[in-house]
Amino acid sequence: MSDPEGRDNLGDYFKDRKDRLYHVGRLDKDSEGLILLTNDGEFAHRATHPSYGLEKHYLVEIEGEFNKQLSDQLLQGVRLEDGLARAIKVVHARAVSRNHHWVEITIHEGRYHIIRRLIESLGLKVLRLIRTEFGPIGIGDMKPGRHRILNSAELLNLFKVLSIKQ
């Protein structure tokens, strides 16, 4: 968890830990929201591998006209340079104006900048991208830069979703 350009990153918050931490998924510097950290490499692998189907939910602020046709395109799949990508759920959360919308998008995979590339392939611009849920774990009302330890019920739920035996 370091940045080759020396920018602040997750590693800075946990540099005093003795055990290794794995990040479950990544967010680019222009995105925000939930990231899970673990000291369990197998858990990190399962949580990020698309074959386990862990859903990731995003709230996306979009510039451009968003409509049902574009929503349907995201659900049917969009051909990107590295293959077909699709959302499994799209909800038009709120129209701020004709060319300014908030959309909730759920995906299974975590390819490089997948949400941004999906939106941009439709001729729209991402203004803000927030990961709000990672599987059954939600960000709730946590403020940026804060962290907390998952409770036992949350861990058990994650283990169940990822078929990890206890």
Phi, psi and omega in degrees: 000077178220168180237125182297340179264004175078014180285159174303143180205177183303324180303330179295328181285335188236027186292341181272357179288142180273326180273156182285138175249138175252137174270140179260098186083169180225161172230136178286172186295341181261009179243166181215168174123204191284130170227134175265143174238144180212157172260009182253106182298321179295318177299314180301318179298310182296321183291336182257343183282128184299336182293340178273350171064028179291124183282142175238127183252136181231146170252122188238124174269124188239138171257125183130166182278120180251133182217180182299323180299317179291322176300314179298322178299317179298322180287325180282331179117145181234132178281118176251173183298336179252022175118181181287137176225145180209155174272152175261345177205137177224126178233124176282102188285316185193137172262119176280319175204183181302325183245028181211113187224155168249129183229138174262128182233133177243134178227165174261328187261172182226040179299160183310119176050036189301316181295312179302316182292323176299310182296314181294330178295341178267005179083017180251167180240133175276121177267326182207141181224120184232121173278118184259337180214146174232101187062227182278001183262123180251156181283336180057226182256022178298140179272154178305140178084358181265159175215161177208163177269136178292144177278170186297324178296319178295317179297314179299320178297315177298314179300320179296312180300324183265007180056044176260122181282145179259000000 
